[in-house]
Amino acid sequence: MDPPPSLRSFLRDQLGEPVRTVSREVDPVHELSAVVKGLERHGNPVLRFERVRGSELPVLVGISASRERIARALGTPVERAVEHLLAMIAAPLPTTAASAAPVQELVARGEEVDLRTLPIGVHSPDDAGRYITAAVTLVRDPRTGLTNGGIYREMILDERSITVNVAPAHDLAAILGEAHGKAAIDCAIVIGGHPTLAIASQAKNPRTVDTLGLAGALQGAPLETVRGVSVDLELPAHAEIVIEGRLRPDRKESEGPFGEFTYYYGASRGWILDVTAITRRRDAIYVDLHPAHVEHRCLWLYPGREARLLALLRGGVPGVRAVRLPFHGAGLSAYISLGAHLEGDAQRALLLALSSDTYIKHAFVFDDDIDIFEDEQVLWALNTRFQADRDLIVVPRSKGVRMDPSGYDYLDRGARGTLVTKAGFDVTMPPSRPFGPRADLPPAGYEELDARAYLDDGGR
């Protein structure tokens, strides 16, 4: 019988590429992340740091740093991952009780709890402290009774307390808002689950979708769970580490600055989590993510946000074929591929995209002969099919996000605020007047030609 899906089974059976090992000791304060960032342009490998100063646990980084790695975790090709996620959201699998719970092999409770034993890092130069960045935080939604999960920035205050920063539009902010003035709520921070748990947490689900149920559907088998040792929550039994605690809906403290997905710093206030227990495997692996790195944007945008945008656009413009939220656009741009359409459909798709998500500031719609996943094709089309006086939609004073440093105030355009000017770029050819055939396409009969086979060495 195959073992249940876990981070370890993913590394062994699904990752499909070597994990690169760093054996020399590194400091979790800046040095580890400096290595990760330095290798971003050198293949961006999955890294395992064996010796991290101050902790006995190794650190794993990079498992979600490409579309290919995420697709492998889902067991589907990259080009099918978005559709696969949409299908699984409609078919979550109930969790099942685990016969064994490796995540509870070691248990620290109460005064035994010390977050400083974990190799929690300081990532960007001006970060205010150590942040947990790659964990899925779970609570029970009192409205639905389902488990709600998300990834948040979580700063260590001391050995037994953490700030949990949640954007106002996230489900957890609504749950805490509804609980304001009431007792603290049970919470668990899961580190090192199978990657499908993190993917499920980023799917922009309605609160009627159980995060653990979706994770099970994505991994292809019900997620095995165990009851927390100090909280009334079902938790992934085969995770590496779980931090249990009580989240206070009536208390916030300042946190940050923190290097964010925009590659600028943000500071805010976070709810306080009082840690009641830490459980882990004996040989646990701590999973980290550098927030000012492509992995942050990749896990955040793909396939979850792309799936939700695609479903929305198809509901209003049936000709939409695909969408892409380019990682190098800091999550603030959207590319839309549009098949056969009528006059006005491109503009409708742009307006739907811009109004659907406060993060999307610039939207581009292309004919489906342009591969929106190839940047050179996107740039070629933008420069040969777009005229600003005819094809540009501008929407000033739109709601943006606080992490956009160019946002402005309603009364003072020069002051920092959360308003932005959104723009839509119609890069399609007029349906009634296409520009003519592309000259860079292969001739008829040679579409599937493998040019490398013509080389004497076969292109090796």
C-alpha positions in Angstrom: 0.0 0.0 0.0 1.4 3.4 -1.0 2.1 5.8 1.9 -0.2 8.8 2.2 0.7 11.9 0.1 3.1 14.2 2.0 6.0 16.6 1.3 8.3 13.6 1.4 6.3 11.6 -1.2 6.3 14.7 -3.4 10.1 15.1 -3.2 10.5 11.4 -3.9 7.9 10.7 -6.5 6.7 13.9 -8.1 9.3 16.7 -8.1 11.1 15.1 -11.0 14.3 17.1 -10.5 17.2 17.0 -8.0 17.1 18.8 -4.7 20.4 20.7 -4.4 22.1 20.4 -1.0 23.9 23.1 0.9 26.0 21.4 3.6 27.9 24.4 4.9 26.3 26.2 7.9 24.2 29.2 7.0 22.7 31.9 9.2 18.8 32.1 8.9 19.2 35.9 9.3 19.8 37.1 5.7 22.4 34.6 4.6 20.1 31.7 3.7 17.8 34.0 1.7 20.8 35.6 0.1 21.8 32.2 -1.3 18.2 31.6 -2.5 18.0 35.0 -4.2 21.5 34.6 -5.7 20.5 31.3 -7.4 17.2 32.7 -8.8 18.9 33.4 -12.1 20.9 30.2 -12.1 18.2 27.6 -12.6 16.3 28.5 -9.4 16.9 25.0 -7.9 15.1 23.4 -5.1 17.5 23.8 -2.1 17.9 21.9 1.1 20.1 23.6 3.7 21.4 20.9 6.0 22.9 23.1 8.8 21.1 26.2 9.8 22.5 28.1 12.8 20.4 27.9 15.9 18.3 24.9 14.9 18.7 21.2 14.4 16.2 21.2 11.5 17.1 21.5 7.8 15.4 24.1 5.6 13.8 23.4 2.2 13.2 26.2 -0.2 11.8 26.4 -3.8 9.3 23.6 -4.1 6.7 26.0 -5.6 9.1 28.2 -7.5 7.9 27.3 -11.0 4.7 26.5 -12.9 6.2 23.1 -13.7 6.8 22.2 -10.0 3.3 23.2 -9.0 1.8 21.2 -12.0 3.8 18.1 -10.9 2.4 18.4 -7.4 -1.1 18.4 -9.0 -0.2 15.5 -11.3 -1.2 17.4 -14.4 0.5 19.2 -17.3 1.2 22.9 -16.9 -1.3 23.8 -19.5 -4.0 21.8 -17.8 -3.4 22.9 -14.2 -5.9 25.8 -14.2 -8.7 23.7 -15.6 -7.8 20.9 -13.2 -8.1 23.2 -10.2 -11.5 24.5 -11.4 -12.8 20.9 -11.7 -11.5 20.0 -8.2 -13.0 23.0 -6.5 -16.3 21.5 -7.4 -15.4 18.1 -6.1 -13.6 18.3 -2.7 -13.0 15.0 -0.8 -13.9 14.6 2.9 -10.9 14.2 5.1 -10.2 10.8 6.8 -8.8 10.0 10.3 -5.2 9.0 10.2 -4.0 5.7 11.7 -0.7 7.4 12.6 0.3 11.0 12.9 4.0 11.6 12.2 3.4 15.4 12.7 2.8 14.6 16.4 5.9 12.5 17.1 7.3 15.3 19.2 5.1 17.6 21.2 5.9 20.8 23.1 3.1 22.4 25.1 2.7 25.4 27.3 6.0 26.6 28.9 7.9 24.1 26.7 7.0 26.0 23.6 9.9 27.9 22.0 9.5 29.2 18.5 13.2 30.0 18.5 14.0 26.3 18.1 12.7 26.6 14.5 15.0 27.9 11.7 12.7 30.9 11.0 14.5 33.4 8.8 14.9 37.1 8.2 14.6 37.4 4.4 14.9 40.9 3.0 17.5 43.5 4.2 15.1 45.8 6.1 12.7 43.2 7.4 11.6 43.9 11.0 12.2 40.3 12.2 11.9 36.6 11.6 8.8 35.7 9.5 7.1 32.4 8.8 6.3 32.7 5.1 5.5 29.3 3.6 3.0 27.9 6.1 -0.8 27.4 5.7 -2.8 28.9 8.5 -6.0 27.0 9.4 -9.1 28.1 11.3 -12.6 26.8 11.5 -15.1 29.1 9.8 -17.9 29.6 12.4 -20.3 30.5 9.6 -19.9 27.2 7.6 -18.1 24.9 10.0 -15.5 24.3 7.3 -11.7 24.6 7.6 -10.4 27.8 6.0 -6.8 28.1 5.0 -4.5 30.8 3.8 -0.9 31.9 3.7 -0.1 35.1 5.6 2.9 37.0 6.7 3.6 36.0 10.3 6.2 37.7 12.4 7.7 36.2 15.5 7.3 38.5 18.5 8.8 36.2 21.2 9.1 32.5 21.9 5.3 32.0 22.2 3.6 34.8 20.2 3.2 35.7 16.6 1.5 38.5 14.6 -0.7 37.3 11.8 -1.1 39.9 9.1 -4.2 39.5 6.9 -5.3 41.7 4.0 -8.8 43.1 4.5 -10.3 41.2 1.5 -9.1 37.7 2.8 -11.5 35.2 4.4 -9.6 35.2 7.7 -10.1 39.0 8.0 -13.8 38.5 7.7 -13.8 35.6 10.1 -11.9 37.6 12.7 -14.1 40.6 12.1 -17.2 38.5 12.8 -15.6 37.2 16.0 -14.5 40.6 17.3 -15.3 41.0 20.9 -15.7 37.3 21.3 -13.2 34.7 22.6 -10.0 33.9 20.8 -10.3 31.3 18.0 -8.4 28.1 17.5 -5.7 28.4 14.9 -2.9 26.2 13.5 0.1 27.0 11.3 1.0 24.0 9.1 4.6 23.9 7.8 5.6 21.3 5.2 2.4 19.7 4.0 2.1 18.2 0.6 2.3 21.1 -1.8 -1.4 20.7 -2.7 -2.3 22.1 0.7 -0.6 25.4 -0.1 -2.1 25.4 -3.6 -5.6 24.8 -2.2 -5.1 27.7 0.2 -4.4 30.1 -2.7 -7.3 29.1 -4.8 -9.5 32.1 -3.9 -12.2 29.7 -2.9 -15.6 30.9 -1.5 -15.9 30.2 2.2 -18.2 27.3 1.2 -15.2 25.3 0.0 -13.2 23.4 2.7 -9.4 23.9 2.2 -8.6 20.4 3.5 -11.2 18.9 1.3 -9.9 20.7 -1.8 -6.3 19.7 -0.9 -7.4 16.0 -0.8 -9.1 16.3 -4.2 -5.9 17.9 -5.6 -3.6 15.2 -4.3 -6.0 12.5 -5.5 -6.9 10.9 -2.1 -8.6 12.1 1.1 -6.3 14.1 3.3 -5.5 12.2 6.4 -6.0 14.3 9.6 -5.5 14.2 13.3 -7.0 16.3 16.1 -4.7 19.0 17.4 -3.1 18.5 20.8 -4.3 21.9 22.1 -6.8 23.1 19.6 -10.1 21.8 18.3 -9.0 21.5 14.7 -8.4 18.6 12.3 -4.8 18.9 11.0 -2.8 17.2 8.3 -1.3 14.2 10.0 1.6 13.8 7.6 2.9 17.4 7.7 6.3 18.3 9.0 5.5 20.9 11.7 2.3 22.4 13.2 2.2 25.5 15.4 -1.1 25.5 17.4 -2.5 28.5 19.2 -5.3 30.9 19.9 -5.8 33.9 17.6 -7.2 37.0 19.3 -9.8 38.9 17.2 -9.6 41.9 19.5 -5.9 42.6 19.6 -3.5 43.8 17.0 0.1 44.9 17.1 2.4 46.6 14.6 4.5 44.4 12.3 6.9 45.0 9.5 8.5 46.4 7.5 8.5 43.2 5.4 9.7 42.7 1.8 6.6 41.8 -0.2 5.6 40.5 -3.7 6.0 43.9 -5.2 9.6 43.8 -4.1 9.0 46.8 -1.9 8.4 46.9 1.8 5.1 46.9 3.6 4.2 47.5 7.3 0.9 47.1 9.0 -0.8 45.7 12.1 -1.4 42.0 12.7 -3.6 39.9 15.0 -1.9 38.2 17.9 -1.5 34.4 18.0 -0.7 33.0 21.4 1.1 29.7 20.7 -0.1 26.8 22.8 1.8 23.9 21.3 4.4 23.0 18.6 4.2 19.4 17.2 6.5 17.9 14.6 8.2 14.9 13.1 11.4 13.8 14.8 13.3 14.5 11.7 11.1 17.4 10.5 11.9 19.6 7.5 11.3 23.3 7.8 9.9 24.7 4.6 10.6 28.4 3.8 9.8 30.8 1.0 11.7 34.1 0.2 8.9 36.7 -0.2 10.9 38.9 -2.6 11.5 36.0 -4.9 9.6 34.4 -7.9 8.4 31.6 -5.7 6.1 34.0 -3.8 4.5 35.2 -6.9 4.3 31.8 -8.5 2.5 30.1 -5.6 0.2 33.1 -5.1 -0.9 33.5 -8.7 -0.8 30.0 -10.2 -3.0 28.2 -10.7 -5.5 29.7 -8.1 -5.9 33.3 -9.1 -5.6 32.4 -12.8 -8.3 29.8 -12.4 -10.7 32.2 -10.8 -10.1 34.9 -13.4 -10.6 32.5 -16.2 -13.9 31.3 -14.8 -15.1 34.8 -14.3 -14.2 35.9 -17.8 -15.7 32.9 -19.5 -19.0 33.7 -17.7 -19.1 37.0 -19.5 -17.2 36.5 -22.7 -17.5 32.9 -24.0 -14.6 33.3 -26.5 -11.9 33.6 -23.7 -9.4 30.8 -24.1 -6.8 31.3 -21.4 -5.4 33.8 -18.9 -2.0 34.5 -17.5 -0.9 36.6 -14.5 2.8 37.1 -15.4 5.0 36.6 -12.4 7.4 39.5 -13.4 4.4 41.8 -13.3 4.2 41.6 -9.5 0.6 40.2 -9.8 -0.7 43.5 -11.0 -1.1 42.5 -14.7 -3.4 40.1 -16.6 -3.0 38.7 -20.1 -6.1 37.3 -21.7 -6.3 35.1 -24.8 -9.5 35.7 -26.9 -10.7 33.4 -29.6 -13.4 34.2 -32.2 -15.3 37.2 -31.0 -17.6 40.1 -31.9 -16.9 43.8 -31.7 -16.9 44.9 -28.1 -16.0 41.5 -26.6 -12.4 42.5 -26.1 -13.4 45.6 -24.2 -15.9 43.7 -22.1 -13.2 41.2 -21.1 -10.9 44.0 -20.1 -13.5 45.7 -18.0 -14.4 42.4 -16.3 -10.8 41.7 -15.5 -10.1 45.2 -14.2 -13.2 45.3 -12.0 -12.9 41.7 -10.7 -9.7 42.0 -8.6 -8.2 45.0 -6.8 -4.7 43.6 -7.6 -5.2 43.7 -11.4 -4.1 47.2 -12.5 -3.3 46.5 -16.2 -5.1 44.0 -18.4 -4.2 43.0 -21.9 -6.4 41.1 -24.3 -4.9 39.3 -27.4 -6.1 37.2 -30.3 -5.5 33.5 -29.7 -2.8 33.3 -32.4 -0.6 35.0 -29.8 0.8 32.7 -27.1 0.3 34.8 -24.0 2.9 32.6 -22.2 5.6 33.8 -24.5 6.8 37.3 -23.6 8.3 38.0 -27.0 4.9 37.3 -28.7 3.1 39.5 -26.2 5.5 42.4 -26.9 5.4 41.9 -30.7 1.6 42.0 -30.6 1.5 45.0 -28.3 3.7 47.0 -30.7 2.0 45.9 -34.0 -1.7 45.7 -33.1 -2.3 48.4 -30.5 -3.0 52.1 -30.9 -3.3 54.0 -27.6 -5.9 56.6 -28.9 -8.2 53.8 -30.1 -7.4 50.7 -28.0 -6.7 52.0 -24.5 -9.3 52.0 -21.7 -8.4 54.2 -18.7 -10.2 53.9 -15.3 -8.9 56.5 -12.8 -9.5 56.5 -9.1 -10.0 52.7 -8.9 -9.5 50.7 -5.7 -6.0 49.2 -5.7 -3.9 47.5 -3.0 -1.9 49.0 -0.2 1.3 47.3 -1.3 1.4 49.2 -4.6 3.8 52.1 -3.8 2.4 54.2 -6.7 -1.1 54.3 -5.3 -2.5 57.7 -4.5 -5.0 59.5 -2.2 -8.4 60.6 -3.5 -8.0 64.2 -2.4 -4.2 64.5 -3.0 -2.9 62.8 -6.1 0.6 63.3 -4.8 0.0 61.6 -1.5 0.3 57.8 -0.9 -3.0 56.0 -0.9 -4.8 52.9 -2.2 -6.3 54.4 -5.4 -4.8 53.5 -8.7 -5.5 54.3 -12.4 -6.3 51.1 -14.1 -5.7 50.5 -17.8 -7.0 48.0 -20.3 -5.1 47.3 -23.6 -7.1 45.9 -26.5 -4.3 44.2 -28.5 -6.8 42.3 -30.7 -7.2 42.9 -34.4 -10.6 44.3 -35.4 -12.8 41.3 -36.1 -14.0 43.0 -39.3 -10.5 43.9 -40.5 -7.8 41.4 -39.6 -4.3 42.6 -40.5 -3.3 39.7 -42.7 -1.4 36.5 -42.1 1.7 36.3 -39.9 4.9 35.8 -41.8 6.8 34.1 -38.9 4.6 31.0 -38.9 5.9 27.7 -40.4 4.7 26.8 -43.9 1.8 24.3 -44.4 3.0 20.8 -43.7 5.9 21.8 -41.5 4.0 22.8 -38.4 5.3 19.9 -36.4 8.8 19.9 -37.8 11.6 19.0 -35.3 14.4 21.1 -36.6 16.9 19.6 -34.1 16.5 16.2 -35.9 18.3 17.8 -38.9 21.5 18.3 -36.9 24.1 15.6 -37.1 24.1 15.2 -33.3 20.3 15.3 -33.1 20.4 18.5 -31.1 22.0 17.0 -28.1 
